[in-house]
Amino acid sequence: MAQRPRQSSGSTTASQSGGATRRRGSELEEAILQAAWDVLVEQGYEGFTYEAIAARAQTSRPVLYRRWTQREALLQATLRYGWPEPVALADTGRLRTDAIAMMKHFGQSNRVEIITQVGAQLMAYFRETKTGFSDLRKMMLSPERAGRVATIVKRAVERGELAAMPTSPRVLTLPVDLVRHELLMTMRRVPDQTIIDIVDDIWLPLLHRTAAAQD
């Protein structure tokens, strides 16, 4: 099963004398979300219950209900907790090298392992909610994550490297979409040359044509 890409705080649940340690605030929430992530990847959506998560976190169901009154809210919080970290935001002074550095980070094989395996565990959720992987992607694309490619493109415009900021979000996210496709099709790290080809042969020419048309 997919392993969470970040380490939990490792907060203890027992004192040195063997009694229960009272956890509060962020420490308790970390323990709950780590437990929820573990339950999800081990038991799937069918096993993703308040009872199972509370038992795994060594807490009570009312503690979970006070924070997440609906199962879907708890699921979304769990996915955001365990999802791969946003890709590194390079600043090399050139759009091409910024994009290649970002896509190399995004193209690491452990990302697709996590996304694909957790996605497989959510098939029952997709059936129940009549949603799919594209809806999951939209849910996980917070403004902070979605705006990283736009940031390096905006820098290029400010440097005069690009005539204008493309208005189409599809144009901006194209390299991410193509690298993701490679990950899902091969289930392994995307080769550096493939990333260079995506940036040089497809994305940069399209960016310049789009920017010139808008200028």
NORFEN-V268993 format. One record per residue. SS is DSSP state (helix for helix, strand for strand, loop for the rest). Layout:
BEGIN
SS
SS
END
This chain:
BEGIN
loop
loop
loop
loop
loop
loop
loop
loop
loop
loop
loop
loop
loop
strand
loop
loop
loop
loop
loop
strand
loop
loop
loop
loop
helix
helix
helix
helix
helix
helix
helix
helix
helix
helix
helix
helix
helix
helix
helix
helix
helix
helix
helix
loop
helix
helix
helix
loop
loop
helix
helix
helix
helix
helix
helix
helix
helix
loop
loop
loop
helix
helix
helix
helix
helix
helix
helix
loop
loop
loop
helix
helix
helix
helix
helix
helix
helix
helix
helix
helix
helix
helix
loop
loop
loop
loop
loop
loop
loop
loop
loop
loop
loop
loop
helix
helix
helix
helix
helix
helix
helix
helix
helix
helix
helix
helix
loop
loop
helix
helix
helix
helix
helix
helix
helix
helix
helix
helix
helix
helix
helix
loop
helix
helix
helix
helix
helix
helix
helix
loop
loop
loop
helix
helix
helix
helix
helix
helix
helix
helix
loop
loop
helix
helix
helix
helix
loop
helix
helix
helix
helix
helix
helix
helix
helix
helix
helix
helix
helix
loop
loop
loop
loop
loop
loop
loop
loop
loop
helix
helix
helix
helix
helix
helix
helix
helix
helix
helix
helix
helix
helix
helix
helix
helix
helix
helix
loop
loop
loop
loop
loop
helix
helix
helix
helix
helix
helix
helix
helix
helix
helix
helix
helix
helix
helix
helix
helix
helix
helix
helix
helix
helix
helix
helix
loop
END
